[in-house]
């Protein structure tokens, strides 16, 4: 027997990753009856992987994210789940976070705001009436729940809601369709970081990034900076490949420090040529990710100084997906318009991270420094031909170049807050999302501490 429930809200957010939870919190704080539907049994998405958050500081060390994004870090810091923002010659900044504390703090903030959370429910269907999204069907524990809302926000990362509603999109990189690779993060303990960095000091061919923009990215920096991300060990990986003991399509070893002493997050797995919006390819990528964790642990113990006794602590509960669908909005931010006056005038969020393109077919990364933050116009959040729906996170309307910056968690949190605030403003003024007063939206976001 099919059990059905019917629910009605003002704002319904599908997907509880960094962007979706920010959207739900901001809408609920503005008095809107809000539900957040999450397929997993926790909130946070990529923030629960062990990755540090990128994008809080610009290349000169100035704060680029405020509002909910900064509040999350402040709340995490109170319980030991964050240790601050750290400038970096390569990444502009690193903000280490505890994945477990992020689950707790994000839940607390949702509950305090009055968000109804529906865990372990999968999006099944979307109803569109006269080009307006009117309801969604979700499923969990044998129960079908139909949710009606005035505004829906897609925080799924891959844009599953917008896709099911029929929104127009582009897959992968412009012109090629190639997607940036996936990663399965994992964490280790029982390592000797001093021995590792001493080896790096004596073998500079194995240390860091050699491009001009990375001046200062060397062992002395890693020793003096509590929050950092190491990239290197190229020659050791080359030797392991020659010996047939390294098959991961990666040319460098990457670790990220965490707020917990004695635990490092490893960002070295790399699953290429995969479209994670396809469930079969996604499943295969997860299989490959787990096997790569085993291979990388063996590599670390055998080849990396200081890691002979390293032990596996945890594996990310979700696959790290960098890229799938890019939806077409009423505005599309491009490389040519990143710093245009029109872009800045309509910005409701900003990104200070670099243009960071991981090759989807080879083992390298192309990184172009972003010298100053650029704005994300509100129109990038609004699908071109659908009403009652907003995009949040990495599914927004941008070209491949811009996407390589805005895809990281910091900007995604800011974009999510903008989406939730816009939904509330549209409901208050009985205005469709494409006609929201952008100046009023910007003023409201600024009053909440956002920077752009």
N, C-alpha and C positions, 0 to 999 in steps of 0.2 A: 504494500500500500504506500502510495506516494504522499509524504507529509509536506505540507506547504505552509509557510508563514509569510505574512505581508507586513512590511514596515514602511513608514513614511518619514523622511527627513528633509531638512532644508539643503544640507550639503552632504554628499556621499563621496568619500575618498576611497579609491580602490588601490591598495598597495601601501604598506607601512614602512617603506625604506626611508632614508633621510629626507627625501622631498615630500613623500606622502604624509609622514607624521607631522612635518612642519606645516603642511597645508591644513591638516585636520586641527591641530592646536590653534592656529591663527584664526580659522573660521569659528571654532567653538568659543574662543576668548572674546570674539566680537558678538557673541550672543546667539549664534546660529546652532540649531539642533543638528549635530554632526555625527556621522558614523564613519569609522575607519575599518575597512575589511582587509584582513591580512591572511595570506595563504599559509604562513608558518605559525608556529606557536610562540612567536616573539616579534618585537618591533626592531627596526634598525637596518635591515637589509645588509648592504655592503659594510655598514659601520660595525657589524658583528663579526667581521672577517679577521680582524687584527690589523688591518691597514690604519695608518695614521690618516688624518683628514688634511687634504691639501686646499690651499686657497685663502687662508685667513690673512696672510700678509702679502703685500706686493713685493716687487723685487728690491725696493728700497727699505723694506721693513715696516712700511706703514700699514695700519689696520685697514683691511678691505671688506671685511664682513662684520656686521653688527647684528642687531635684532635677535631673532630666535637662534641664529647660528652661534652667536657669542653666548647667549643665555645657556644653551646646551653645554658649552664648555665650562661655564661658571658653575653650573649644577654638578657636572661631572667632577670638577676640581674639589668641590666640597666633600665628596666621598672617596677621593683618591683615584677617580677614574680618568683624570686628565692631569697633565703637568705643565700646560701652557703652550704657547706658540713659539717655535724656534726658527729663526732665519736659516736659509739654506742656499748656497751658491747655485745649486742645480734646480731645486724644486721651488725656490722662492721662500717657502716655509713648510714646516712639518708640525702637525699638532697630534701627538700620540694620544690615543684613547684606549680605554679598557673595553673590549667588546661585551663583557658580561655586565659591567656597570652601565654601559650604554643601553642595554636592554631594560634595566631597572629604571634609570632616570627618564628615558623616553616614555615609558609606561606611566610613571608618576606624573609627568607633565601633561600627558593626555587626560589622565583621570582628574587632575586638578582643574583642567580647562572644561571638563564635562563631556569629553568625547566618549561615545559608545564604541567599544572595540569589539569586533567580531573576528576572533582568531580561527585559524584552520578552516577557512572557507575559500573555495576556488571560484573564480568568475566563470560562469557557464554561458550566459547569453546577455545580450543588450537589446533593448527595444528602442527603436528610433521612429518617431512619428513626425512627419513633415519636417525632416532634417533636424529634429530636436531629440536629444537623448532624454528619454522619459523614465526609464527604469532599467535595472539590471537584475539578473538572476544569479545568485551564488549558491554554492552547495557545500555542505559539511555535515558529517555524522548522519548521513542518510536523510537530511532535511534540506528542502529547497526553500530558499528565502528570496522573495521578490522585494526589492528596495526601490521605492519611488523617491525622487528628490528634485529640487528646483535646479541644483547645479551638481554635476559630477566632475570629479577631479581624477585624472589618470596618473597615479603614482606607481605604476607597475614596473617602470624602468624600460621594458620592451614595448610599452604602449599597447598592451593587450586590449584594454577597454576601447581605445580609439580605433584600433584595428578591427575589432568585432563590430564597432559601430559604422564601419565603412569609411573612415577618414583616409585621405590620400597620403601616401608615404613613399619614402625612398629607403631601400635597404643598403646598409653599409656605406662605403666611401662613394662619393660622387664619381660618376663615369665608370668605375670598376665594379662596384657592389661588394668589394672585399671588406670583410669585417675585422676590426682589431681583435686580437686573440683574447681568450678567456684565461683566468688564473684561479687555481684553488689554493688559497692561503693556508698556511699552517704555522704552528708556533713550537719553539723548542726551548729546552733548558739544559743545564749542566754543560755549559760551554765556557771557554776562557777567552773573553773578548780582548784582554790585554795581549795574550799570545797571538791572537789573530791580527791585531793592529800593529804589533811589533813586526810580524812577518810582512805586512803591507808596507811598513816604513822601509824595510830592507829590500823589498822587491817592488819598486814603483811601477813596473810593467803590469802588476796585478792590482793596482790601486786606482779606483775612481774613474772619473770622466776626464778626458784629455782636452776637450774643446775649450776655446778661449773663455766662453761664458762661465766656466766652472772654476775660475780662479779661487783658490782657497779651499777647494774640495779635496782634502788630504787627511792623513791620519791625525795630525794635530787638531784639525777641526772636529773629527769624530770623537777624539778623546775629551775635548772640552765642551762638547754640546750634548746634553742629556737626551734631547730629542733629535734624532737624525736618521737618515736613510743611506745605507752604504750600497754602492754599486761598483762591482769590480770582479777581481779574480779571473780575468780573461784568460791568462796563460794556464792556470790550473784547470780551467774548464776545457781548454784546447787539448791539454794532455789527457784528460779523462776521455774526451771524445776519440782521440787517437787510439786509446786503449779499449774502446768499445764499452766504456762504463758511464757514458753520459749521452743519452739520446734525446733529451729535452731540447726542443728548438729554441735555445736561449744561449747567448754568448757571454752572459755575465751573471754573477751571483748577487742577489739583493736581499738585504735584511733591513728591518725597521725596528727601532727601539719601541718599547711599550712603557706604560706607567708602572708596570710591575717589575721590580728588580729581579733579574735572573731569567727573564723571558724575552725572547726575540720573535718577531713575526717574520716569516720567510715568504718573500714575494718572487719566487724564482720559477715556479711551474708555469708552463706556457702551452696552451692548447690552440693550435692554429687551424685555419680553414674550417671554421664551424659557425653556423648560424644558430645562436642559442634561442631564437624565437621559434625554431622547429623542435618539437619535443623529442624526436628521435635523435637529432644531432645534439641536443642538450644532454640527453641521457648518456650518449657516447662520450661527450666531453667530460662529464662527471666521472665516468669509468676511467678515462685517460688521466684525469686529475689525480685520482687516488693512487694509480700506479706510479705516476710521477712523484708523488710524495715519498713513496717507498724508495724509488731510485735516488731522489735527492738526499734523503737521509743517509743512504749508503755512500753517496758521493761526499757529503759533508764529513762523515766520520773518517773516510779514507784519505781525502785530499786537503781538507781545510785545516790549517793550524788552529788549535784551540777547540776543535769540534770533535775530537776523537771519541769522546764519551757523551756526545749530545743525545738527548732523549726527546722523543716526540711528546708534546703536551696536549695539543688539540689540532683538529682540522676544521676549517671554516664550515659552518652549517649550510652555507650557500656558495654556489659557484660565482666567482667574480666575473661578471659579463661587462665588457667595456662598450660594446656597440652592437646594435641590431637595427631597429627602425628609426628613421627620422621623418617626422610628420610635417606636412606642408601647412603652414599657418597663414594668417592674414598678413604677417610680416615674416621675412626670412633673413636672419642675420648672416652676413657673409664676410669674407676676408676684406672685401673692399669697403664695407660699411661699418666695420667694428668701431671706428672712432668718428663717425660722421656726426654732425650736429643733430640730425634727426634721431639717430640712435641714442645719443646722450639725453635728448629732450624727453624721450619716451621710455627711458630705462626704469625698470622696477627691481632690478637686481644687478649684480656685477660679478665679473670674474677677474681674478688676479693671477690665475695659474697660467703656466706656459702652454704653448701648442705642443702637445705630447702625443705623437702618433706611433703606436706599436704596430710593426708590420704584421699583417695577417697571413703572410706566406713565407716570411724569412725570420731570422733571429735577431733583428736589430730594432732600435728605436730612433725615430727622428724627432729631436726636440728643438724648438725655436723659442728663445726667451721672449716673454711678454714684459715689456719694460714698464707699462703702467696698466691699471685696470681698465676694462671696457664694459660698457653697459649692455644689458639684455632687455630689448624693448618688450613691452607688454604684448604686442601682436604676435610674438613668437610662441606665446602660450595658448593662442586661440586657433583651433583648427579652422581651415579655410571654409569648409562647407557644412559644418555642424554647429548647432546651437546647444546651449546647456551643458557644454563640456569644456574643460580646461586641461591643458597638458602641464605636467610638472616633471622636473628632473631631466634625464638625458634624452627624452623623446621629443623635446621641443624643436621648433622650426629654425634650424641653423645649417650652414654648409659644413662639409667635412673638416675644414680648417678650424672654424670656430668651435665645432663640436669637440675637438681634441683638447680644448681648454675647459669648456663648461661641463664636460661629462663627469668631473670629479665631485666628491661629496660636498665640499664647501659651497661652491656656487649652487649645487642642487638644493641644498637646504634653503638658501636665499630665494631661489625660484619657487620652491614649495610654499614658503611664507607669502610670497607675492600672489600665488594662485589662490590660497585660502582667503587672503584679504580681499582680493578682487571678487571672489564668489560672494563674500559677505556684503561688499559694497553694491554689487549688482542686485542682490536680493533687497537690500534696503531701499534702493531707488527704482525697483521694478524695471531694471534695465538688462537686456541680454548681454552676455559676456563680451561680445564683439563691440558693444557700444559703451562699455564702462568708461567713466571719466578718468583718463589716465593721470591728469594733474591731481585730482582728488585722491587717487590711489597712491601716487608717489608721496603726497603729503602725509597720508595715513601711515605708510610704511616708514617714512622718515621719523614720524612722531614715536614710532616703536623702536627707534635706534638703528634702522637700516642705513647702509652707506651706499651711495651711488651718485 
